[in-house]
Amino acid sequence: MALFNLLGGGISFRPDGRSGLNPAGILGPLVDSAYKKGLYKYPIDLGGPDKGHFILINVNEQIKTAYGGESVSGASPTVITNRNFLSSTSGNYDTSASAANALQLGGNVIDEYNNTRIGQTLNSAVGSAGNFIVENTGAAGQEAKKLATSAVNVLQSVAKNIDSKIGVRTIRRITDSVALYMPDNLNFSYNQGYSGLQPGGTLSQTALSALNSATDTYKSSGNKFDTSAMTQNLSPFLLNYLAGKFGPTGQILFTAGTGGMVQNPMLELMYSSPEFRTFNFDFLMFPRSEAEALQVLNIIDLLRFHQAPELVRGSGGYFLYPPSEFDISFYYNGQINPNIPKISTCVLTSIDTDYAPGGFATYEVPGQTTSTPGGTGMPVSIKMRLSFKETEYLVKGSPLLPNIRNNTISAKQPVSSISGKYGSEYGVEIN
């Protein structure tokens, strides 16, 4: 966003602020949605004619937090929506979800077993034996029985809290949200992990190469077993492998003495794993009024609050609830912009704030001799960098990727029909 567009009609602190602002905001459908109670925005007139593009950051808090916000009914974090979709089309790819399915299957088998006559008879016998042991071991036996019962109850509780489709996702969408002008950097990197293999010179590769050489010798001799030729052809493989045991020097000396040959490393490139995408967004904020300065401070405080973990009460500081997670989407004129790739639920790995990007300078309100939030002492400019990491990796069939086999966008297709495909996934009113 150009600086002159960002600054608009100038800077004014008290008493009137900037003239011409719509007190209710200019975000239209977004402000009127379920998120208006927890929405902070910069600039304050975001959504105006020259500021129609913006980035929206929705907050997904931990369900068990003691500092809960107001949940949004019917809106799910993007990662949960995506995993539900993939589970229904391609099966589970989450370890905990697979474990939940296994536990559920195991529980069903046990229930069926307990309903049979054999199962009831054996359970009765095992119960009698357990009672006999407890009765004859006194207090120690009683404590062991309580501990075993408690352990079983914990495992059952954990199993019940794992969703068989999406695994462990302990977050929910709340009204807290931030709308900011579009950052100047929108870099999307798609990376995959590959591992280089070098099987040349290993014992297994030496044996395979020697066997191939022996086969070639056998064929070249008219399918006759020539012991002398076999031995002569196999010797270099064995000697090279043994020379390698003395390190690179021994192998170089061997290859130099056998006609200047070098060992083929037989390099291979194998796919290893997908990688999570990361995103860095930079924002330079120049508050133009006390109201806009308060918005800036509230945005920073909101993000810092939700990025922090939380001590689990009653655990003696032993456990932490993880920080909140975030859904990021890009808008134009109150609608999802289909020209920018979608992002799944992210964690906020770092927040960098520079309160003096151009040298330290603050606003001074006439007649105000003490610092107040958004007033005297407010920095003239603040630079903020948000670094996010996606919580799911991209696979074919994911709503995050276009399905080029049945979803080709034509030049004549109206924009409204394109945006309709994506809007409902983000929990924001599009129409």
C-alpha positions as CSV (number, residue, x, y, z in Angstrom):
1,M,0.0,0.0,0.0
2,A,1.4,3.4,-1.0
3,L,2.3,5.7,1.8
4,F,0.1,8.5,0.6
5,N,-2.9,6.1,0.4
6,L,-2.2,4.9,3.9
7,L,-1.9,8.4,5.4
8,G,-5.0,9.6,3.5
9,G,-6.1,13.1,4.5
10,G,-3.4,13.8,7.0
11,I,-2.7,13.3,10.7
12,S,-4.9,14.8,13.5
13,F,-4.8,14.1,17.3
14,R,-7.6,15.5,19.3
15,P,-10.1,17.0,19.5
16,D,-11.8,16.0,16.3
17,G,-9.6,13.3,14.8
18,R,-9.7,12.8,11.1
19,S,-12.8,14.2,9.4
20,G,-15.0,12.2,7.1
21,L,-14.7,8.8,8.9
22,N,-17.6,6.5,9.1
23,P,-18.0,5.9,12.9
24,A,-19.3,2.4,12.3
25,G,-16.3,1.6,10.0
26,I,-16.3,0.9,6.3
27,L,-15.8,-2.9,6.3
28,G,-19.5,-3.5,5.5
29,P,-20.3,-7.2,5.6
30,L,-17.3,-8.0,7.9
31,V,-18.3,-5.5,10.5
32,D,-21.9,-6.6,10.5
33,S,-20.9,-10.3,10.9
34,A,-20.4,-12.3,14.1
35,Y,-16.8,-10.9,14.4
36,K,-17.7,-7.3,14.9
37,K,-17.5,-7.5,18.7
38,G,-13.8,-8.5,18.7
39,L,-12.6,-6.8,15.5
40,Y,-9.6,-4.4,15.5
41,K,-8.5,-2.8,12.2
42,Y,-5.8,-0.6,10.8
43,P,-6.2,1.8,9.2
44,I,-9.4,2.7,10.9
45,D,-11.1,3.4,7.5
46,L,-10.0,0.1,6.1
47,G,-12.3,-1.0,3.2
48,G,-12.6,2.5,1.8
49,P,-12.3,3.2,-2.0
50,D,-8.5,3.2,-1.9
51,K,-8.2,0.5,0.9
52,G,-10.5,-2.2,-0.4
53,H,-7.9,-4.9,-0.2
54,F,-7.1,-6.2,3.3
55,I,-5.9,-9.3,5.2
56,L,-8.1,-10.8,7.9
57,I,-6.7,-12.8,10.8
58,N,-9.2,-14.8,12.8
59,V,-8.3,-16.3,16.2
60,N,-8.9,-19.9,17.2
61,E,-8.4,-20.2,20.9
62,Q,-7.7,-23.3,23.0
63,I,-10.9,-24.8,24.2
64,K,-9.8,-25.3,27.8
65,T,-8.3,-21.8,28.3
66,A,-9.3,-19.9,31.4
67,Y,-9.3,-16.7,29.4
68,G,-11.9,-17.7,26.9
69,G,-13.4,-15.3,24.3
70,E,-16.8,-15.5,22.7
71,S,-17.1,-18.4,20.4
72,V,-18.6,-18.1,16.9
73,S,-21.4,-20.6,16.3
74,G,-21.1,-22.6,13.1
75,A,-17.6,-21.4,12.2
76,S,-14.8,-24.0,12.4
77,P,-11.0,-23.5,12.1
78,T,-9.9,-24.1,8.5
79,V,-7.6,-27.0,9.5
80,I,-10.6,-28.9,11.0
81,T,-12.7,-28.2,7.9
82,N,-9.9,-29.4,5.6
83,R,-9.1,-32.5,7.6
84,N,-12.8,-33.5,7.8
85,F,-12.9,-33.2,4.0
86,L,-9.7,-35.2,3.4
87,S,-10.8,-37.8,5.9
88,S,-14.0,-38.4,3.9
89,T,-12.3,-38.5,0.5
90,S,-8.9,-40.0,1.2
91,G,-8.8,-41.4,4.7
92,N,-7.0,-40.3,7.8
93,Y,-3.5,-38.9,7.7
94,D,-3.2,-37.8,11.3
95,T,-1.4,-40.2,13.8
96,S,-3.8,-39.5,16.6
97,A,-6.8,-39.9,14.3
98,S,-5.5,-43.3,13.3
99,A,-5.0,-44.2,17.0
100,A,-8.6,-43.1,17.7
101,N,-9.9,-45.4,15.0
102,A,-7.8,-48.3,16.3
103,L,-9.1,-47.7,19.9
104,Q,-12.6,-47.4,18.7
105,L,-12.3,-50.7,16.7
106,G,-10.6,-52.4,19.7
107,G,-13.5,-51.2,21.9
108,N,-16.1,-52.6,19.6
109,V,-14.3,-56.0,19.4
110,I,-14.1,-56.1,23.2
111,D,-17.8,-55.2,23.6
112,E,-18.7,-58.0,21.1
113,Y,-16.4,-60.4,23.0
114,N,-18.0,-59.5,26.4
115,N,-21.4,-60.2,25.1
116,T,-20.5,-63.8,24.2
117,R,-20.9,-66.7,26.7
118,I,-17.2,-67.5,26.6
119,G,-16.3,-63.9,27.3
120,Q,-18.7,-63.6,30.2
121,T,-17.3,-66.8,31.7
122,L,-13.7,-65.8,31.4
123,N,-14.3,-62.3,32.7
124,S,-16.0,-63.8,35.8
125,A,-13.0,-66.1,36.3
126,V,-10.5,-63.3,35.9
127,G,-12.5,-61.1,38.3
128,S,-12.6,-63.8,40.9
129,A,-8.8,-64.3,40.6
130,G,-8.2,-60.5,40.9
131,N,-10.3,-60.3,44.0
132,F,-8.5,-63.2,45.5
133,I,-5.1,-61.5,44.9
134,V,-6.3,-58.2,46.3
135,E,-7.8,-59.8,49.4
136,N,-4.5,-61.7,50.1
137,T,-2.1,-58.8,49.5
138,G,-3.8,-56.3,51.9
139,A,-3.4,-52.5,51.4
140,A,-0.8,-52.9,48.7
141,G,-3.2,-54.9,46.6
142,Q,-6.0,-52.4,47.1
143,E,-3.7,-49.5,46.0
144,A,-2.5,-51.5,43.0
145,K,-6.2,-52.1,42.0
146,K,-7.0,-48.3,42.4
147,L,-3.9,-47.4,40.3
148,A,-4.8,-49.8,37.5
149,T,-8.5,-48.6,37.5
150,S,-7.3,-45.0,37.4
151,A,-4.9,-45.7,34.5
152,V,-7.7,-47.4,32.5
153,N,-10.0,-44.4,33.2
154,V,-7.4,-42.0,31.9
155,L,-6.8,-43.9,28.7
156,Q,-10.6,-44.1,28.1
157,S,-10.9,-40.4,28.7
158,V,-8.1,-39.6,26.3
159,A,-9.6,-41.9,23.6
160,K,-13.0,-40.2,23.9
161,N,-11.4,-36.8,23.4
162,I,-9.7,-37.8,20.1
163,D,-11.7,-37.2,17.0
164,S,-11.5,-40.3,14.8
165,K,-11.3,-38.1,11.7
166,I,-9.2,-35.1,12.6
167,G,-7.2,-36.3,15.7
168,V,-6.4,-33.9,18.5
169,R,-7.6,-30.4,17.5
170,T,-8.4,-28.5,20.7
171,I,-9.3,-25.1,19.2
172,R,-12.4,-23.2,18.4
173,R,-13.1,-20.0,16.5
174,I,-13.8,-16.9,18.5
175,T,-14.8,-13.3,17.6
176,D,-11.3,-11.9,18.2
177,S,-10.0,-10.8,14.8
178,V,-7.7,-8.4,13.1
179,A,-8.1,-6.7,9.8
180,L,-5.0,-5.0,8.3
181,Y,-4.1,-3.4,5.0
182,M,-2.5,-5.8,2.5
183,P,1.2,-6.2,3.3
184,D,3.8,-5.3,0.7
185,N,5.2,-8.9,0.7
186,L,3.0,-11.8,-0.2
187,N,5.4,-14.7,-0.8
188,F,4.1,-18.2,-1.1
189,S,6.8,-20.9,-1.2
190,Y,5.9,-24.6,-1.8
191,N,8.7,-26.8,-0.7
192,Q,9.2,-30.6,-0.6
193,G,11.9,-32.6,1.1
194,Y,14.1,-34.9,-0.8
195,S,17.0,-37.0,0.6
196,G,20.1,-37.8,-1.4
197,L,21.3,-41.4,-1.3
198,Q,24.8,-42.7,-2.2
199,P,24.6,-46.5,-2.3
200,G,27.9,-46.8,-4.3
201,G,30.6,-48.6,-2.3
202,T,28.3,-50.2,0.3
203,L,28.5,-53.9,0.9
204,S,25.0,-54.5,-0.6
205,Q,25.8,-52.4,-3.7
206,T,29.2,-54.1,-4.1
207,A,27.5,-57.5,-4.0
208,L,24.8,-56.5,-6.5
209,S,27.4,-55.0,-8.9
210,A,29.7,-58.0,-8.6
211,L,26.7,-60.3,-9.3
212,N,25.8,-58.3,-12.4
213,S,29.4,-58.4,-13.6
214,A,29.5,-62.2,-13.1
215,T,26.3,-62.5,-15.1
216,D,27.8,-60.5,-17.9
217,T,31.0,-62.6,-17.8
218,Y,28.9,-65.7,-17.9
219,K,26.9,-64.5,-21.0
220,S,30.1,-63.2,-22.8
221,S,31.8,-66.7,-22.4
222,G,28.9,-68.4,-24.2
223,N,27.0,-69.3,-21.1
224,K,30.0,-71.2,-19.7
225,F,31.2,-71.0,-16.1
226,D,34.8,-69.7,-16.5
227,T,36.3,-69.8,-13.0
228,S,39.4,-67.8,-14.0
229,A,37.4,-65.1,-15.7
230,M,34.9,-64.9,-12.9
231,T,37.6,-64.5,-10.3
232,Q,39.4,-61.8,-12.4
233,N,36.2,-59.8,-12.8
234,L,35.1,-60.1,-9.2
235,S,38.4,-59.2,-7.6
236,P,38.2,-55.4,-8.3
237,F,34.9,-55.2,-6.5
238,L,36.1,-57.0,-3.4
239,L,39.4,-55.1,-3.3
240,N,37.7,-51.7,-3.8
241,Y,35.3,-52.5,-0.9
242,L,38.2,-53.5,1.4
243,A,40.2,-50.4,0.4
244,G,37.3,-48.3,1.4
245,K,37.6,-49.6,4.9
246,F,40.9,-47.7,5.1
247,G,39.2,-44.4,4.3
248,P,39.2,-42.2,1.3
249,T,43.0,-42.4,1.0
250,G,43.0,-46.2,0.6
251,Q,40.3,-46.1,-2.0
252,I,42.0,-43.4,-4.0
253,L,45.3,-45.3,-4.0
254,F,43.4,-48.5,-5.1
255,T,41.5,-46.8,-8.0
256,A,44.7,-44.9,-9.1
257,G,46.5,-48.2,-9.3
258,T,43.8,-50.0,-11.3
259,G,43.8,-47.9,-14.5
260,G,42.6,-44.5,-13.1
261,M,39.1,-45.7,-12.4
262,V,36.9,-44.0,-9.8
263,Q,34.1,-45.5,-7.8
264,N,30.6,-44.6,-9.0
265,P,28.7,-43.1,-6.1
266,M,25.4,-44.1,-7.8
267,L,23.6,-41.1,-6.5
268,E,19.8,-41.3,-6.1
269,L,17.3,-38.7,-5.0
270,M,14.4,-40.0,-2.9
271,Y,11.3,-38.1,-1.8
272,S,11.2,-37.9,2.0
273,S,8.5,-35.6,3.2
274,P,6.3,-32.5,2.6
275,E,7.2,-29.3,4.4
276,F,5.0,-26.8,6.2
277,R,4.6,-23.4,4.5
278,T,5.8,-20.3,6.4
279,F,4.6,-16.7,5.9
280,N,6.1,-13.4,6.9
281,F,3.9,-10.3,6.7
282,D,5.3,-6.8,7.3
283,F,3.1,-3.8,8.3
284,L,4.2,-0.2,8.8
285,M,1.6,1.8,10.8
286,F,1.3,5.5,11.2
287,P,-1.6,6.3,13.5
288,R,-3.4,9.5,12.3
289,S,-5.7,10.0,15.3
290,E,-6.0,8.9,18.9
291,A,-8.7,6.4,18.0
292,E,-6.5,4.9,15.3
293,A,-3.5,4.7,17.7
294,L,-5.6,2.8,20.1
295,Q,-6.5,0.4,17.4
296,V,-2.8,-0.2,16.6
297,L,-2.0,-0.8,20.3
298,N,-5.0,-3.2,20.6
299,I,-3.9,-5.1,17.5
300,I,-0.4,-5.7,18.9
301,D,-1.8,-6.6,22.4
302,L,-4.3,-9.0,20.9
303,L,-1.7,-10.8,18.9
304,R,0.8,-11.0,21.7
305,F,-1.9,-12.3,24.1
306,H,-3.0,-15.1,21.7
307,Q,0.6,-16.0,20.8
308,A,1.4,-16.8,24.4
309,P,0.9,-20.2,26.1
310,E,-1.1,-20.6,29.3
311,L,-0.2,-22.3,32.6
312,V,-2.7,-25.1,33.3
313,R,-4.2,-24.3,36.7
314,G,-3.8,-26.9,39.4
315,S,-0.8,-28.5,37.6
316,G,1.9,-26.8,39.7
317,G,3.3,-25.2,36.5
318,Y,3.9,-28.7,35.1
319,F,1.6,-28.3,32.0
320,L,0.9,-25.6,29.5
321,Y,-2.0,-25.0,27.1
322,P,-0.6,-24.2,23.7
323,P,-1.1,-20.7,22.2
324,S,-4.1,-19.8,20.0
325,E,-4.0,-20.5,16.3
326,F,-4.9,-18.3,13.5
327,D,-6.8,-18.4,10.2
328,I,-5.6,-16.0,7.5
329,S,-7.6,-14.9,4.5
330,F,-7.4,-12.1,1.9
331,Y,-10.3,-9.9,1.0
332,Y,-11.4,-7.3,-1.5
333,N,-14.5,-5.2,-1.0
334,G,-15.8,-7.5,1.7
335,Q,-15.3,-10.7,-0.3
336,I,-12.6,-13.4,-0.4
337,N,-10.2,-12.6,-3.1
338,P,-9.9,-15.8,-5.3
339,N,-6.8,-14.6,-7.0
340,I,-4.6,-15.2,-3.9
341,P,-3.9,-18.7,-2.7
342,K,-5.6,-19.9,0.4
343,I,-3.9,-20.5,3.7
344,S,-4.8,-23.1,6.3
345,T,-4.8,-22.6,10.1
346,C,-1.4,-21.2,11.3
347,V,0.6,-20.8,14.4
348,L,2.1,-17.4,15.1
349,T,5.8,-18.2,15.6
350,S,7.1,-14.7,16.1
351,I,5.9,-11.1,16.4
352,D,8.6,-8.4,15.8
353,T,7.6,-4.9,16.7
354,D,9.9,-1.9,16.1
355,Y,8.7,1.3,17.8
356,A,11.3,3.4,16.1
357,P,11.7,2.3,12.5
358,G,12.7,5.8,11.3
359,G,14.2,7.0,14.6
360,F,12.3,7.4,17.8
361,A,9.6,10.1,17.6
362,T,6.3,10.4,19.4
363,Y,3.1,12.5,19.2
364,E,2.7,15.3,21.7
365,V,-0.9,16.4,22.5
366,P,-1.1,20.1,23.4
367,G,-1.7,20.6,27.1
368,Q,-1.1,16.9,27.9
369,T,2.0,16.5,30.0
370,T,1.8,12.8,30.8
371,S,1.8,9.8,28.5
372,T,-1.6,8.2,27.8
373,P,-2.5,5.2,25.6
374,G,-2.8,6.5,22.0
375,G,-2.0,10.1,23.1
376,T,1.1,11.9,24.2
377,G,4.1,9.5,24.0
378,M,2.5,7.4,21.2
379,P,5.2,6.5,18.6
380,V,4.7,8.2,15.3
381,S,5.3,4.9,13.5
382,I,5.4,1.2,14.4
383,K,6.7,-1.6,12.2
384,M,5.3,-5.0,12.9
385,R,6.4,-8.3,11.3
386,L,4.2,-11.4,11.8
387,S,5.7,-14.8,11.1
388,F,3.3,-17.7,10.7
389,K,3.7,-21.4,10.0
390,E,0.9,-23.5,8.6
391,T,-0.3,-26.5,10.7
392,E,-1.1,-28.8,7.8
393,Y,0.9,-29.7,4.7
394,L,-0.6,-29.6,1.2
395,V,-1.7,-32.8,-0.5
396,K,-3.6,-33.4,-3.7
397,G,-7.3,-33.3,-3.0
398,S,-7.0,-30.7,-0.3
399,P,-9.3,-27.7,-0.4
400,L,-6.1,-25.6,-0.2
401,L,-5.0,-26.7,-3.7
402,P,-6.9,-26.3,-6.9
403,N,-8.2,-29.5,-8.5
404,I,-7.0,-28.9,-12.0
405,R,-8.9,-32.1,-13.3
406,N,-12.3,-30.6,-12.7
407,N,-12.0,-27.0,-11.7
408,T,-10.5,-25.0,-14.5
409,I,-11.3,-21.3,-14.2
410,S,-12.2,-19.7,-17.5
411,A,-11.6,-16.1,-18.5
412,K,-15.3,-15.6,-19.0
413,Q,-16.3,-17.0,-15.6
414,P,-17.8,-14.2,-13.4
415,V,-15.9,-13.3,-10.3
416,S,-18.9,-13.8,-8.0
417,S,-19.2,-17.5,-9.0
418,I,-15.5,-18.0,-8.3
419,S,-15.5,-16.3,-4.9
420,G,-18.6,-18.4,-3.9
421,K,-16.5,-21.6,-4.0
422,Y,-14.3,-20.4,-1.3
423,G,-16.0,-17.9,0.9
424,S,-17.9,-20.1,3.3
425,E,-14.8,-21.9,4.5
426,Y,-13.5,-19.0,6.4
427,G,-16.4,-18.3,8.8
428,V,-17.0,-14.8,7.4
429,E,-20.1,-13.5,5.8
430,I,-19.4,-13.0,2.1
431,N,-22.7,-11.7,0.8
